[in-house]
Amino acid sequence: MVAVSDLKKPDCRLIAWRFSKPMTLPIPLNVTVDLIPCEISGTPTIGGRPVEVGQSRHLTEDVEVQPSFTCLARVYGPAS
C-alpha cells in the first residue's frame, strides 16, 4: 500500500507503466521499485516469475520483463 506520507517525499514517485515488448528493466544504483501489476494479458513474467494482478514485486536491480502487463510503479531514490 502506498502511504500518502511516502508520496510527499521528494525521492518517491508513483508512475504507471505498460510493458508490451520483452526488455530488461534498468534499476539505477540507490533506487528501488515496487511494481504492482493491475492488468495482464498472456503469460507475462518479471525475472522469470509469473505476474499476478495485485501481487507486488520489490526490485533493487535490473530485471528481465516479458509482456504484456500494465502496472503502477512506486519508485524510491534519486530522480534521474
Gaussian input, Z-matrix of N, CA and C with variables (Angstrom, degrees):
# hf/3-21g

backbone

0 1
 N
 C     1     B1
 C     2     B2     1     A1
 N     3     B3     2     A2     1     D1
 C     4     B4     3     A3     2     D2
 C     5     B5     4     A4     3     D3
 N     6     B6     5     A5     4     D4
 C     7     B7     6     A6     5     D5
 C     8     B8     7     A7     6     D6
 N     9     B9     8     A8     7     D7
 C    10    B10     9     A9     8     D8
 C    11    B11    10    A10     9     D9
 N    12    B12    11    A11    10    D10
 C    13    B13    12    A12    11    D11
 C    14    B14    13    A13    12    D12
 N    15    B15    14    A14    13    D13
 C    16    B16    15    A15    14    D14
 C    17    B17    16    A16    15    D15
 N    18    B18    17    A17    16    D16
 C    19    B19    18    A18    17    D17
 C    20    B20    19    A19    18    D18
 N    21    B21    20    A20    19    D19
 C    22    B22    21    A21    20    D20
 C    23    B23    22    A22    21    D21
 N    24    B24    23    A23    22    D22
 C    25    B25    24    A24    23    D23
 C    26    B26    25    A25    24    D24
 N    27    B27    26    A26    25    D25
 C    28    B28    27    A27    26    D26
 C    29    B29    28    A28    27    D27
 N    30    B30    29    A29    28    D28
 C    31    B31    30    A30    29    D29
 C    32    B32    31    A31    30    D30
 N    33    B33    32    A32    31    D31
 C    34    B34    33    A33    32    D32
 C    35    B35    34    A34    33    D33
 N    36    B36    35    A35    34    D34
 C    37    B37    36    A36    35    D35
 C    38    B38    37    A37    36    D36
 N    39    B39    38    A38    37    D37
 C    40    B40    39    A39    38    D38
 C    41    B41    40    A40    39    D39
 N    42    B42    41    A41    40    D40
 C    43    B43    42    A42    41    D41
 C    44    B44    43    A43    42    D42
 N    45    B45    44    A44    43    D43
 C    46    B46    45    A45    44    D44
 C    47    B47    46    A46    45    D45
 N    48    B48    47    A47    46    D46
 C    49    B49    48    A48    47    D47
 C    50    B50    49    A49    48    D48
 N    51    B51    50    A50    49    D49
 C    52    B52    51    A51    50    D50
 C    53    B53    52    A52    51    D51
 N    54    B54    53    A53    52    D52
 C    55    B55    54    A54    53    D53
 C    56    B56    55    A55    54    D54
 N    57    B57    56    A56    55    D55
 C    58    B58    57    A57    56    D56
 C    59    B59    58    A58    57    D57
 N    60    B60    59    A59    58    D58
 C    61    B61    60    A60    59    D59
 C    62    B62    61    A61    60    D60
 N    63    B63    62    A62    61    D61
 C    64    B64    63    A63    62    D62
 C    65    B65    64    A64    63    D63
 N    66    B66    65    A65    64    D64
 C    67    B67    66    A66    65    D65
 C    68    B68    67    A67    66    D66
 N    69    B69    68    A68    67    D67
 C    70    B70    69    A69    68    D68
 C    71    B71    70    A70    69    D69
 N    72    B72    71    A71    70    D70
 C    73    B73    72    A72    71    D71
 C    74    B74    73    A73    72    D72
 N    75    B75    74    A74    73    D73
 C    76    B76    75    A75    74    D74
 C    77    B77    76    A76    75    D75
 N    78    B78    77    A77    76    D76
 C    79    B79    78    A78    77    D77
 C    80    B80    79    A79    78    D78
 N    81    B81    80    A80    79    D79
 C    82    B82    81    A81    80    D80
 C    83    B83    82    A82    81    D81
 N    84    B84    83    A83    82    D82
 C    85    B85    84    A84    83    D83
 C    86    B86    85    A85    84    D84
 N    87    B87    86    A86    85    D85
 C    88    B88    87    A87    86    D86
 C    89    B89    88    A88    87    D87
 N    90    B90    89    A89    88    D88
 C    91    B91    90    A90    89    D89
 C    92    B92    91    A91    90    D90
 N    93    B93    92    A92    91    D91
 C    94    B94    93    A93    92    D92
 C    95    B95    94    A94    93    D93
 N    96    B96    95    A95    94    D94
 C    97    B97    96    A96    95    D95
 C    98    B98    97    A97    96    D96
 N    99    B99    98    A98    97    D97
 C   100   B100    99    A99    98    D98
 C   101   B101   100   A100    99    D99
 N   102   B102   101   A101   100   D100
 C   103   B103   102   A102   101   D101
 C   104   B104   103   A103   102   D102
 N   105   B105   104   A104   103   D103
 C   106   B106   105   A105   104   D104
 C   107   B107   106   A106   105   D105
 N   108   B108   107   A107   106   D106
 C   109   B109   108   A108   107   D107
 C   110   B110   109   A109   108   D108
 N   111   B111   110   A110   109   D109
 C   112   B112   111   A111   110   D110
 C   113   B113   112   A112   111   D111
 N   114   B114   113   A113   112   D112
 C   115   B115   114   A114   113   D113
 C   116   B116   115   A115   114   D114
 N   117   B117   116   A116   115   D115
 C   118   B118   117   A117   116   D116
 C   119   B119   118   A118   117   D117
 N   120   B120   119   A119   118   D118
 C   121   B121   120   A120   119   D119
 C   122   B122   121   A121   120   D120
 N   123   B123   122   A122   121   D121
 C   124   B124   123   A123   122   D122
 C   125   B125   124   A124   123   D123
 N   126   B126   125   A125   124   D124
 C   127   B127   126   A126   125   D125
 C   128   B128   127   A127   126   D126
 N   129   B129   128   A128   127   D127
 C   130   B130   129   A129   128   D128
 C   131   B131   130   A130   129   D129
 N   132   B132   131   A131   130   D130
 C   133   B133   132   A132   131   D131
 C   134   B134   133   A133   132   D132
 N   135   B135   134   A134   133   D133
 C   136   B136   135   A135   134   D134
 C   137   B137   136   A136   135   D135
 N   138   B138   137   A137   136   D136
 C   139   B139   138   A138   137   D137
 C   140   B140   139   A139   138   D138
 N   141   B141   140   A140   139   D139
 C   142   B142   141   A141   140   D140
 C   143   B143   142   A142   141   D141
 N   144   B144   143   A143   142   D142
 C   145   B145   144   A144   143   D143
 C   146   B146   145   A145   144   D144
 N   147   B147   146   A146   145   D145
 C   148   B148   147   A147   146   D146
 C   149   B149   148   A148   147   D147
 N   150   B150   149   A149   148   D148
 C   151   B151   150   A150   149   D149
 C   152   B152   151   A151   150   D150
 N   153   B153   152   A152   151   D151
 C   154   B154   153   A153   152   D152
 C   155   B155   154   A154   153   D153
 N   156   B156   155   A155   154   D154
 C   157   B157   156   A156   155   D155
 C   158   B158   157   A157   156   D156
 N   159   B159   158   A158   157   D157
 C   160   B160   159   A159   158   D158
 C   161   B161   160   A160   159   D159
 N   162   B162   161   A161   160   D160
 C   163   B163   162   A162   161   D161
 C   164   B164   163   A163   162   D162
 N   165   B165   164   A164   163   D163
 C   166   B166   165   A165   164   D164
 C   167   B167   166   A166   165   D165
 N   168   B168   167   A167   166   D166
 C   169   B169   168   A168   167   D167
 C   170   B170   169   A169   168   D168
 N   171   B171   170   A170   169   D169
 C   172   B172   171   A171   170   D170
 C   173   B173   172   A172   171   D171
 N   174   B174   173   A173   172   D172
 C   175   B175   174   A174   173   D173
 C   176   B176   175   A175   174   D174
 N   177   B177   176   A176   175   D175
 C   178   B178   177   A177   176   D176
 C   179   B179   178   A178   177   D177
 N   180   B180   179   A179   178   D178
 C   181   B181   180   A180   179   D179
 C   182   B182   181   A181   180   D180
 N   183   B183   182   A182   181   D181
 C   184   B184   183   A183   182   D182
 C   185   B185   184   A184   183   D183
 N   186   B186   185   A185   184   D184
 C   187   B187   186   A186   185   D185
 C   188   B188   187   A187   186   D186
 N   189   B189   188   A188   187   D187
 C   190   B190   189   A189   188   D188
 C   191   B191   190   A190   189   D189
 N   192   B192   191   A191   190   D190
 C   193   B193   192   A192   191   D191
 C   194   B194   193   A193   192   D192
 N   195   B195   194   A194   193   D193
 C   196   B196   195   A195   194   D194
 C   197   B197   196   A196   195   D195
 N   198   B198   197   A197   196   D196
 C   199   B199   198   A198   197   D197
 C   200   B200   199   A199   198   D198
 N   201   B201   200   A200   199   D199
 C   202   B202   201   A201   200   D200
 C   203   B203   202   A202   201   D201
 N   204   B204   203   A203   202   D202
 C   205   B205   204   A204   203   D203
 C   206   B206   205   A205   204   D204
 N   207   B207   206   A206   205   D205
 C   208   B208   207   A207   206   D206
 C   209   B209   208   A208   207   D207
 N   210   B210   209   A209   208   D208
 C   211   B211   210   A210   209   D209
 C   212   B212   211   A211   210   D210
 N   213   B213   212   A212   211   D211
 C   214   B214   213   A213   212   D212
 C   215   B215   214   A214   213   D213
 N   216   B216   215   A215   214   D214
 C   217   B217   216   A216   215   D215
 C   218   B218   217   A217   216   D216
 N   219   B219   218   A218   217   D217
 C   220   B220   219   A219   218   D218
 C   221   B221   220   A220   219   D219
 N   222   B222   221   A221   220   D220
 C   223   B223   222   A222   221   D221
 C   224   B224   223   A223   222   D222
 N   225   B225   224   A224   223   D223
 C   226   B226   225   A225   224   D224
 C   227   B227   226   A226   225   D225
 N   228   B228   227   A227   226   D226
 C   229   B229   228   A228   227   D227
 C   230   B230   229   A229   228   D228
 N   231   B231   230   A230   229   D229
 C   232   B232   231   A231   230   D230
 C   233   B233   232   A232   231   D231
 N   234   B234   233   A233   232   D232
 C   235   B235   234   A234   233   D233
 C   236   B236   235   A235   234   D234
 N   237   B237   236   A236   235   D235
 C   238   B238   237   A237   236   D236
 C   239   B239   238   A238   237   D237

   B1=1.4391
   B2=1.5241
   B3=1.3123
   B4=1.4612
   B5=1.5202
   B6=1.3109
   B7=1.4592
   B8=1.5195
   B9=1.3316
   B10=1.4668
   B11=1.5231
   B12=1.3140
   B13=1.4699
   B14=1.5267
   B15=1.3484
   B16=1.4636
   B17=1.5166
   B18=1.3210
   B19=1.4592
   B20=1.5226
   B21=1.3147
   B22=1.4629
   B23=1.5194
   B24=1.3281
   B25=1.4611
   B26=1.5210
   B27=1.3310
   B28=1.4632
   B29=1.5265
   B30=1.3238
   B31=1.4544
   B32=1.5332
   B33=1.3350
   B34=1.4621
   B35=1.5271
   B36=1.3490
   B37=1.4575
   B38=1.5154
   B39=1.3093
   B40=1.4585
   B41=1.5202
   B42=1.3403
   B43=1.4631
   B44=1.5194
   B45=1.3174
   B46=1.4700
   B47=1.5305
   B48=1.3456
   B49=1.4640
   B50=1.5176
   B51=1.3255
   B52=1.4690
   B53=1.5219
   B54=1.3115
   B55=1.4616
   B56=1.5250
   B57=1.3372
   B58=1.4598
   B59=1.5254
   B60=1.3388
   B61=1.4641
   B62=1.5247
   B63=1.3360
   B64=1.4646
   B65=1.5275
   B66=1.3228
   B67=1.4595
   B68=1.5124
   B69=1.3081
   B70=1.4539
   B71=1.5174
   B72=1.3228
   B73=1.4551
   B74=1.5258
   B75=1.3448
   B76=1.4695
   B77=1.5257
   B78=1.3088
   B79=1.4608
   B80=1.5311
   B81=1.3306
   B82=1.4681
   B83=1.5312
   B84=1.3242
   B85=1.4508
   B86=1.5258
   B87=1.3032
   B88=1.4762
   B89=1.5216
   B90=1.3323
   B91=1.4667
   B92=1.5203
   B93=1.3346
   B94=1.4610
   B95=1.5142
   B96=1.3293
   B97=1.4593
   B98=1.5192
   B99=1.3257
   B100=1.4575
   B101=1.5231
   B102=1.3426
   B103=1.4658
   B104=1.5208
   B105=1.3309
   B106=1.4573
   B107=1.5286
   B108=1.3416
   B109=1.4623
   B110=1.5302
   B111=1.3338
   B112=1.4575
   B113=1.5341
   B114=1.3191
   B115=1.4678
   B116=1.5215
   B117=1.3347
   B118=1.4559
   B119=1.5231
   B120=1.3439
   B121=1.4542
   B122=1.5206
   B123=1.3067
   B124=1.4504
   B125=1.5196
   B126=1.3269
   B127=1.4699
   B128=1.5340
   B129=1.3300
   B130=1.4654
   B131=1.5270
   B132=1.3332
   B133=1.4666
   B134=1.5252
   B135=1.3152
   B136=1.4661
   B137=1.5183
   B138=1.3105
   B139=1.4550
   B140=1.5161
   B141=1.3409
   B142=1.4580
   B143=1.5128
   B144=1.3225
   B145=1.4720
   B146=1.5242
   B147=1.3338
   B148=1.4644
   B149=1.5259
   B150=1.3203
   B151=1.4644
   B152=1.5188
   B153=1.3357
   B154=1.4620
   B155=1.5236
   B156=1.3288
   B157=1.4641
   B158=1.5273
   B159=1.3302
   B160=1.4546
   B161=1.5120
   B162=1.3414
   B163=1.4657
   B164=1.5223
   B165=1.3262
   B166=1.4687
   B167=1.5212
   B168=1.3261
   B169=1.4678
   B170=1.5169
   B171=1.3049
   B172=1.4635
   B173=1.5199
   B174=1.3220
   B175=1.4630
   B176=1.5252
   B177=1.3253
   B178=1.4654
   B179=1.5253
   B180=1.3286
   B181=1.4651
   B182=1.5210
   B183=1.3352
   B184=1.4600
   B185=1.5322
   B186=1.3379
   B187=1.4602
   B188=1.5274
   B189=1.3335
   B190=1.4663
   B191=1.5181
   B192=1.3305
   B193=1.4663
   B194=1.5247
   B195=1.3331
   B196=1.4671
   B197=1.5214
   B198=1.3362
   B199=1.4663
   B200=1.5234
   B201=1.2646
   B202=1.4436
   B203=1.5293
   B204=1.3354
   B205=1.4621
   B206=1.5162
   B207=1.3254
   B208=1.4566
   B209=1.5242
   B210=1.3244
   B211=1.4597
   B212=1.5203
   B213=1.3134
   B214=1.4582
   B215=1.5109
   B216=1.3057
   B217=1.4617
   B218=1.5178
   B219=1.3057
   B220=1.4585
   B221=1.5238
   B222=1.3257
   B223=1.4554
   B224=1.5290
   B225=1.3342
   B226=1.4603
   B227=1.5110
   B228=1.3145
   B229=1.4490
   B230=1.5097
   B231=1.3169
   B232=1.4609
   B233=1.5271
   B234=1.3101
   B235=1.4780
   B236=1.5167
   B237=1.3389
   B238=1.4723
   B239=1.5076
   A1=108.71
   A2=116.28
   A3=122.16
   A4=108.52
   A5=116.27
   A6=120.42
   A7=108.81
   A8=116.40
   A9=120.92
   A10=110.00
   A11=117.55
   A12=120.04
   A13=111.00
   A14=118.28
   A15=121.18
   A16=110.70
   A17=117.43
   A18=121.27
   A19=112.85
   A20=117.54
   A21=120.62
   A22=112.14
   A23=117.13
   A24=119.98
   A25=108.93
   A26=117.93
   A27=119.80
   A28=113.27
   A29=117.46
   A30=119.83
   A31=112.83
   A32=118.53
   A33=122.36
   A34=109.69
   A35=115.18
   A36=120.36
   A37=109.62
   A38=116.82
   A39=123.07
   A40=107.12
   A41=116.52
   A42=122.91
   A43=109.38
   A44=117.72
   A45=122.23
   A46=107.81
   A47=115.80
   A48=121.22
   A49=109.68
   A50=116.03
   A51=121.47
   A52=107.60
   A53=115.82
   A54=121.87
   A55=108.11
   A56=116.07
   A57=120.83
   A58=112.46
   A59=117.54
   A60=122.93
   A61=108.51
   A62=117.45
   A63=119.27
   A64=109.64
   A65=115.98
   A66=119.52
   A67=110.96
   A68=115.09
   A69=121.30
   A70=106.49
   A71=116.35
   A72=121.34
   A73=107.58
   A74=117.36
   A75=119.02
   A76=110.97
   A77=115.55
   A78=121.27
   A79=106.51
   A80=117.97
   A81=120.49
   A82=112.47
   A83=115.48
   A84=122.60
   A85=109.75
   A86=117.65
   A87=124.77
   A88=113.60
   A89=117.23
   A90=121.86
   A91=108.34
   A92=116.73
   A93=121.19
   A94=108.35
   A95=115.30
   A96=121.49
   A97=108.51
   A98=116.33
   A99=121.68
   A100=106.79
   A101=116.94
   A102=121.63
   A103=108.71
   A104=116.35
   A105=122.23
   A106=107.65
   A107=118.58
   A108=121.33
   A109=111.21
   A110=115.94
   A111=119.55
   A112=112.68
   A113=117.83
   A114=121.11
   A115=107.75
   A116=116.37
   A117=119.60
   A118=110.03
   A119=115.01
   A120=120.29
   A121=107.02
   A122=116.34
   A123=120.25
   A124=110.50
   A125=115.69
   A126=121.03
   A127=110.16
   A128=117.06
   A129=120.02
   A130=111.76
   A131=114.38
   A132=120.48
   A133=110.36
   A134=114.49
   A135=122.99
   A136=105.46
   A137=116.13
   A138=119.83
   A139=113.26
   A140=116.64
   A141=121.29
   A142=114.74
   A143=118.13
   A144=121.86
   A145=109.55
   A146=118.14
   A147=121.10
   A148=112.27
   A149=114.73
   A150=122.06
   A151=108.66
   A152=116.64
   A153=121.87
   A154=108.25
   A155=116.03
   A156=121.09
   A157=109.34
   A158=115.31
   A159=121.57
   A160=115.52
   A161=118.49
   A162=121.58
   A163=108.62
   A164=117.05
   A165=119.97
   A166=111.60
   A167=114.68
   A168=122.82
   A169=108.37
   A170=116.27
   A171=122.94
   A172=107.24
   A173=117.67
   A174=122.37
   A175=110.99
   A176=115.31
   A177=120.55
   A178=111.82
   A179=117.35
   A180=121.23
   A181=109.30
   A182=116.16
   A183=121.68
   A184=110.18
   A185=116.09
   A186=120.51
   A187=109.93
   A188=115.71
   A189=121.72
   A190=109.35
   A191=116.23
   A192=122.60
   A193=108.39
   A194=116.09
   A195=122.20
   A196=107.92
   A197=117.95
   A198=121.37
   A199=112.12
   A200=116.19
   A201=129.55
   A202=107.98
   A203=115.39
   A204=119.37
   A205=110.74
   A206=114.32
   A207=123.77
   A208=106.48
   A209=116.33
   A210=118.82
   A211=110.85
   A212=113.98
   A213=121.68
   A214=106.25
   A215=116.85
   A216=122.01
   A217=108.75
   A218=114.97
   A219=120.40
   A220=105.47
   A221=116.52
   A222=122.84
   A223=109.07
   A224=115.73
   A225=122.00
   A226=108.83
   A227=116.80
   A228=120.33
   A229=110.32
   A230=115.55
   A231=119.74
   A232=112.25
   A233=116.33
   A234=120.50
   A235=108.53
   A236=114.59
   A237=117.91
   A238=110.82
   D1=139.71
   D2=178.58
   D3=-89.67
   D4=118.91
   D5=176.70
   D6=-83.36
   D7=139.89
   D8=179.87
   D9=-57.43
   D10=-37.92
   D11=179.89
   D12=-63.48
   D13=-32.76
   D14=177.45
   D15=-63.11
   D16=-41.53
   D17=-176.25
   D18=-71.49
   D19=-17.47
   D20=178.10
   D21=-81.25
   D22=-13.79
   D23=178.40
   D24=-69.76
   D25=141.59
   D26=-178.26
   D27=-67.31
   D28=-17.41
   D29=-177.27
   D30=-102.86
   D31=18.48
   D32=-179.90
   D33=-124.14
   D34=128.75
   D35=179.27
   D36=-130.64
   D37=145.57
   D38=175.40
   D39=-112.77
   D40=121.05
   D41=-172.46
   D42=-130.43
   D43=145.31
   D44=171.46
   D45=-100.16
   D46=130.40
   D47=178.88
   D48=-125.59
   D49=147.60
   D50=172.30
   D51=-124.76
   D52=124.99
   D53=178.86
   D54=-103.68
   D55=112.61
   D56=-178.40
   D57=-117.39
   D58=-5.17
   D59=178.83
   D60=-136.84
   D61=149.59
   D62=174.90
   D63=-60.94
   D64=141.43
   D65=-179.82
   D66=-163.25
   D67=166.14
   D68=168.02
   D69=-99.17
   D70=120.76
   D71=178.32
   D72=-84.52
   D73=112.82
   D74=-178.64
   D75=-79.04
   D76=130.77
   D77=176.00
   D78=-114.50
   D79=108.53
   D80=-177.89
   D81=-63.37
   D82=159.28
   D83=176.63
   D84=-57.10
   D85=139.47
   D86=178.88
   D87=68.66
   D88=19.69
   D89=177.53
   D90=-121.98
   D91=139.35
   D92=171.41
   D93=-123.10
   D94=147.50
   D95=-178.47
   D96=-129.97
   D97=129.54
   D98=171.59
   D99=-105.69
   D100=112.58
   D101=177.63
   D102=-93.41
   D103=132.82
   D104=178.93
   D105=-125.87
   D106=94.33
   D107=-178.94
   D108=-61.57
   D109=136.53
   D110=179.49
   D111=-124.00
   D112=-13.13
   D113=175.91
   D114=-154.11
   D115=130.14
   D116=179.41
   D117=-129.33
   D118=156.63
   D119=170.04
   D120=-144.67
   D121=143.03
   D122=-175.40
   D123=76.04
   D124=-144.02
   D125=-178.72
   D126=-127.66
   D127=69.61
   D128=-178.01
   D129=-69.77
   D130=156.85
   D131=176.68
   D132=-138.18
   D133=155.04
   D134=171.49
   D135=-125.26
   D136=115.07
   D137=-178.42
   D138=60.92
   D139=31.90
   D140=178.80
   D141=83.33
   D142=-4.15
   D143=179.32
   D144=-101.36
   D145=139.10
   D146=-179.33
   D147=-59.05
   D148=147.08
   D149=177.92
   D150=-94.71
   D151=134.06
   D152=175.47
   D153=-127.03
   D154=140.02
   D155=179.37
   D156=-57.31
   D157=131.02
   D158=176.83
   D159=82.26
   D160=-9.48
   D161=179.56
   D162=-89.77
   D163=109.51
   D164=-174.62
   D165=-78.82
   D166=156.02
   D167=175.73
   D168=-127.71
   D169=129.93
   D170=179.37
   D171=-98.44
   D172=116.91
   D173=-174.89
   D174=-115.66
   D175=135.46
   D176=177.84
   D177=-127.87
   D178=-2.32
   D179=178.26
   D180=-147.09
   D181=166.10
   D182=-179.06
   D183=-52.13
   D184=143.60
   D185=-177.35
   D186=-144.38
   D187=144.81
   D188=175.69
   D189=-78.54
   D190=133.80
   D191=-179.97
   D192=-123.23
   D193=130.50
   D194=175.70
   D195=-112.27
   D196=134.79
   D197=-174.76
   D198=-74.81
   D199=169.95
   D200=8.76
   D201=-126.98
   D202=131.18
   D203=176.07
   D204=-158.68
   D205=160.00
   D206=176.17
   D207=-116.29
   D208=141.86
   D209=-178.28
   D210=-148.68
   D211=164.53
   D212=166.50
   D213=-96.64
   D214=142.61
   D215=178.24
   D216=-125.90
   D217=123.03
   D218=173.47
   D219=-98.99
   D220=115.56
   D221=-173.72
   D222=-109.85
   D223=123.79
   D224=177.30
   D225=-113.11
   D226=133.47
   D227=175.07
   D228=136.59
   D229=-179.91
   D230=-177.60
   D231=-60.43
   D232=137.33
   D233=176.42
   D234=-68.41
   D235=142.23
   D236=-179.53
   D237=-90.85

